[in-house]
Amino acid sequence: MKKASSYIFSVIFTLLLIFLIVGAMTAGVFRYYALKTDTPLAIVRSQTLAERVHISLETTMRQQESTTGIPASLYADAIKAEKLEPIISDTISSGFAYLRGDAASYSVNADFSELEQSIRDFFSEYAETNHVNKDDNYNEAVRSTINSVEQTILSACDVYRFGSLNDAGVTKQLRNYLPWAGVAAIALIAAVLLFVLLVFFANMHEAEMGLYWTGTALLIASLLVLIPTFWVQHTRWFDRFSVKTDQTFAAVTGYLYANTHMLIVTALCGIGIAVLCYVIFVPVHQNRKHHETARRAKH
C-alpha cells in the first residue's frame, strides 16, 4: 500500500513539476536574459544596426535634398555608423531600463553640437550669399531644420520604436507589469524546488526514486520547451514578420531569435541534468535492489 501511494503521489507531483519547470525556464529566460540590456545591445553589433541606420538615413537625406534645398552631404559626418551606434545603444539602454523600472523616465541624450553648427554655418552662408535678413523668420527656419534633422536621426536610431510606444502609452503600461517578472521567476523556481522535495519525500523509503521522477519531469519539460523553440529557430519563423524599416526588422527578429536560442540552451541544459539524474539513479537503484535480494536470501 505504501508503494502504491508513493507511486500515485510521485505521478501527481511529477505532472505538476513538469508545468512548473516549463514556467520557470520561460520566466527565467525572460527576466534574466530577455530583459537584460546586454541582450539587445549585442544585437546592435551582430545585426550591424548602425550601418543599417546609416544607409536608411543616407537615403532619407538624399530624398529630402530636392525639397529642402539642403545638400545631403551636410549631414554626412553626423550619420556615420560609428556616430550612430552610441545613439542606438543609448536608446536601447534607456528603453529597457525604463521597462524594468530601473529608470524614472525614457530619454535619450545625443550630442548634435557639430551637426547644429554645420546647419547654422550653411544657413549663414546662404543668407550672406543671397542677401537674406537674419530676422525672426530666418532664426525660426534654422531652428526648424535643426529639430527636424535631429528628430529624423533619433527616430531612425530608435530601432525598437520605444519613442512611438512611449508616446502611445504602451511602455508605461508594460512598466507596471514587467518588474514583476523577476518575482514570478523566483516564485516558479522556488515552487520547482518545493515539488522536487515533495517527490523525494513521497519516495523517502527509496530515495533514489526521487532522482528518477525528478529526471523524468525535467526531461519532459525540457522537451516541451526544446521542440517548439527549435522549430521556430530552424524554420526562421520570425522572418515572416512584416516590418518595413530594415533596421527595426533586423533588431526585432534578431532579439527574438536570441531569446529563442537561449530557451534552446536552457532546455538542453535541462536534458543534461535529467540524464545526470538517470545516471546516478541507475547504479544506486541496482545496488539497493542487490542488497535487498541478498538480505532476503539470508532469511
N, C-alpha and C positions, 0 to 999 in steps of 0.2 A: 504493500500500500504506500509505503514511504517512497519507493522508487517511482511508482505511478504518479504520485503527487509531485515529485521532483520534476518528472518529465513534463507534466502539464504546465507547471509554473515556469519551467525553462522555456517551453514553446511560447507561452504568453509574453514573458519578459523579452525574449529574443525578437518577436514580431514588433513589439514596441521599440525595442532598441534599434531595429533597422531604420524605422522612420526618424528616430531621434538622431541617429548618426548622419542620415541624409541631410536633415535640417542643420545639424552642427557643421557639416562640411560646407554647405551652401552659405550659411550665415558667417562662418569663419572666413571664407574666401572673400565674401562681400565686405566685411568690416576691416579685415586686416590686410587685404590686397586691393580690392576694387576702390575703396575709399581713401587709400594711401596716395598722397600726392606723387610719390615716386613712380607709381604705375602709369598714369597718363603722361608724366614728364618723359618717361622712357619712350613713349610713342612719338614724341616730338623728334627724337633722333632716328628711331627705327623707320618711321614713315616719311622722313625728310620733310616735315611740315613747313619749316622755314622756307625751303626752296619752293614748295608748292604755293605758299602765300606770296612769295616774291613774284612768281610767274603770273599769278592772278592779279596782283596789283599792277604789274607792268602792263598787262592787257587793259585794265581799267583806266590807267593814266593815259594810255595812247588813245583810247576811245573818247576820253573827256577832252583831249587836247584840241579837237576841232571845234568844240562848243565853248570852252573857256578861253581859248587862245593862249593858255599857259603851256609851254613845252613840257612834254613828259620827262625830258632829260633833267628838268629842275628837281624832280623827286628821286632821281636815280640813286643817289647816295643814301637817302633816307630809307629806301625799301630794299636795301641789300639784305640777303639772307642772314648774314651774321648780326645785323642790327635788329632784324625782326624776331630772331629766336628768343632773346631775353624778354621781349614784349609778350610773345606767345607763352613762354614759361610763367611769367608773372600773372597772366590772365588765368592760366590753369591753376596755379598755386592759390590765387585769391578765391577762385570759384570753388575749389574743393575745400578750402579752409572754411569758407562761409557755409557750405553744405554740412560739414561735420560739426559746425558750431564753434569752431576754433577762432573765428573772426566775427566781429560785430556787424560788418557790412561787406559788400562786394565792391571792390575798387581796384583800378589798375593805374599804376604810375609809369608813365613813359616819358623819356627825355626827348622832346621835339625841338629843343632850342636851336639846333643847327638848321633844321628844316624851316622853322619860323623865320630865322634870319635870312635864309635864301629867298623865301617868298617876299619878305619886306624889301630886300635888295632888288628883286625883279620888278616889283611894283614901282619902287622909287625910280629905277632906271627908265621904266616905261613912261612914268609921269613926266620926267625931265625931257625925254625924247619927244613926247607928244604934247608937251606944254599943258599937262593936266594939273589943275589945282589940287593940292593936298588938303582938301576940306573934309567935312564930316562924311560925305559920300565916299570919298577915297578911303578914309580910315575904316569905314564900315565894309567896303569891298575887301580890304586886306584881312580884316578880322573874319569875315565870312569865308574867305578862301582858306585861311589857316584852319578854322574849325572844321570845314568840310573835308579837307585833306586828312587832318588828324583823325577824324571820325571814320573815314574810309579805311585808313590803316588799322585803327583799333578794331574795327568790325571784321576786317579780313584776318587779323591775328586771333580773334575770339573763335577759335576752331570748334569749341564745344557750345558755342552760342549762349554763354552764360548771360551776356548782356540782354539779349532778347528774352530769355527765360526769366531774368530778374525783373525786367520791365513788365512782363506779363504776370508777375507774382508767383510764378511756379517755384522758383528757388526758395522763396520764403516758406511756402507750404512744405516742400521737401525737407527744409531745415528743421521743421517741427518734429519730423519722424526719424530722419537718418541718424541723429545722435543716439537713438535707442538701439541702433543696430549692434553696438558693442555689448549692451546689456543682454540683448537677445542671444548673441553668440555665446557669451559666458554662461547664460542660463541653460542653453542647449548642451553645451559641453559638460556642465555640472550634472544635468539630467542623464547624459550618457554615462558618466562615471557612476552615478547612483544606481542605474539599472544594471551596470556591469557588476556592481557589488551585490545587487539582488540576485543576479544569475548565479554568482558564486555561493551566495547564502542558500539558494534553493538546492545547490549541489554540495552542501557542506560536508557530506559524508564521502563524496567523490569529487574532491576539489578540482581535479584536472578536467572534469566535465565543464567547469566554468570556462576554461580555455576553449573548449570545443564550441560551446554555444556562443561565446563572445566572438570567436573567429568566424563562425558561420554568419552572425549578424553583420560583422564588419565586411565580410566578403560580399554578401548580397547587397548591402548598402552601397559599397564601392562600385559594384557593377551597375547599380541603378543610376549612379552619377556618371560613371565612365561611358556607358553605351551611348546615351543621347549627346553628351558633350563631344565624344569622339566623332560621332556622325556629323554634328554641326561643324566641327573643325575640318573633317575630311571633305565634306561637300561644299565648304566655303559658303555656308548658308547665309551669312550676314551680307555677302556680296550682292544679294538681290535687293538690298535697301535702295530706295530711290532718293538720292541726295544730290542736288545739282552742283553744289560747291565742292570742288575736288578736295580741298584741304579738310573740310568738315567730314566728307565721306571717309577719307583716309584716317582721320582722327577717331571717329566713332567706331568704324569697323575694326581698326587696329586695337582699340581699347576693349571691345567686346571679345575679339579673338584672344587677347592677352588673358582676360578673365576666364575664358573657356579653357585655355591651356592650363591655367592654374588649377581649375577644377579637375582636369585630367590628371595632373601631377598629384593632387590631393587624393584622388581615387586610387591611383597606382600605389601611393604610399599606404593607403588603407588595405589594399590587397596584399602588399608586402607584410604588413603587421598581421593580417589574417593568416597568411602562410606560416609566419613565425609561431602563431598560436597553435597551429596544427602540428608543426614540427616539434614543439615542446610537449604537446598533448599526447602524441602517439607513443613515444617511449615511456613516458610517465604512466600512461594508462596500461600499457602492456606489462610494465614492471609490477604495477599494483595487482593486475589480474594473475600474474605469475605467482606472487606472494600469497594471494588468496587461495589459488589452486594448491599450492604447496601446503598451506595451513590446513586445508580440508583433508588433504591426503594423510596427514599425520593423525587426524581424528578418525 
